[in-house]
Amino acid sequence: MTWLSEFWGYAEATVEPATLRDCPKLAALHAVSFHRGWDEQEFADLISERNTLVHRLRIGRRIIGFVASRIGADEAEILSIAIAPNWRGRRLSRQLLVTHLGHLAGRGVTKVFLEVEENNQPARRLYDGTGFSVVGRRERYYRQPDGAQLNALIMRRDLS
Ligand SMILES: CC(C)(COP(=O)(O)OP(=O)(O)OC[C@H]1O[C@@H](n2cnc3c(N)ncnc32)[C@H](O)[C@@H]1OP(=O)(O)O)[C@@H](O)C(=O)NCCC(=O)NCCS
């Protein structure tokens, strides 16, 4: 029944640890979501390292999102988060991020940081809605393929 429930859109999304077998799919997801993609090896390294945490978002047999962070003492940085283009706009990223933050808290993390491009409205709303606050700004931090330079915001959320 998996394909049928996926077809009708009522299959449940599940957040779970990513595995090495997911690397090709995760690299493909990253490539369609960002200008500079991470290759399969970069995901393999992230999944294998002890101070990183990578979760996948799965619906049925499809992996439709991921989030990755790096932990240092009681702080963590969200390195990347993405949802497959045709699954965006359904609030799935919130479920993914909130679950991930819960696991970070379980690892003893009390402060989480991330960088977001100032004009990335879906991401800004995601982070605003999950308790992150702007704590810094980096001018012309991101360089676009067309040469445009965009500002980055640094955001922070405390976990209790
Ligand atoms: C950012 C991203 C992960 C959000 O995933 P998503 O599951 O589509 O997010 P949601 O459906 O929960 O939407 C997040 C918020 O953005 C809003 N939003 C969605 N698309 C939007 C758009 N085109 N313009 C403005 N706001 C938008 C939603 O209304 C929601 O806000 P709300 O909760 O206040 O209503 C997804 O857009 C993505 O993968 N983008 C490419 C990769 C990326 O930019 N990652 C973040 C790097 S910092």
The ligand as a Gaussian input file, in Angstrom:
#p B3LYP/6-31G(d) Opt

LIG

0 1
 C       14.138000      25.965000       3.275000
 C       13.390000      24.637000       3.042000
 C       14.167000      23.526000       3.720000
 C       11.999000      24.772000       3.661000
 O       11.342000      23.512000       3.482000
 P        9.747000      23.374000       3.347000
 O        9.342000      22.056000       3.889000
 O        9.331000      23.706000       1.976000
 O        9.267000      24.509000       4.347000
 P        7.824000      24.792000       4.837000
 O        6.762000      24.225000       3.958000
 O        7.798000      24.426000       6.303000
 O        7.816000      26.373000       4.713000
 C        8.637000      27.142000       5.558000
 C        8.060000      28.534000       5.648000
 O        8.375000      29.244000       4.455000
 C        7.190000      29.731000       3.856000
 N        7.419000      29.652000       2.432000
 C        7.429000      28.565000       1.669000
 N        7.740000      28.913000       0.399000
 C        7.895000      30.263000       0.397000
 C        8.220000      31.212000      -0.587000
 N        8.447000      30.840000      -1.853000
 N        8.332000      32.508000      -0.232000
 C        8.130000      32.904000       1.053000
 N        7.827000      32.023000       2.050000
 C        7.712000      30.736000       1.713000
 C        6.090000      28.827000       4.358000
 O        4.833000      29.486000       4.346000
 C        6.548000      28.544000       5.783000
 O        6.301000      29.670000       6.611000
 P        5.228000      29.574000       7.799000
 O        5.605000      28.337000       8.596000
 O        5.461000      30.844000       8.548000
 O        3.909000      29.462000       7.123000
 C       13.204000      24.351000       1.533000
 O       12.595000      25.460000       0.940000
 C       14.486000      24.017000       0.806000
 O       14.914000      22.870000       0.768000
 N       15.135000      25.049000       0.194000
 C       16.387000      24.843000      -0.537000
 C       17.548000      24.617000       0.407000
 C       17.687000      25.748000       1.397000
 O       17.593000      26.929000       1.078000
 N       17.978000      25.365000       2.658000
 C       18.181000      26.290000       3.752000
 C       19.590000      26.762000       3.757000
 S       19.894000      27.879000       5.117000

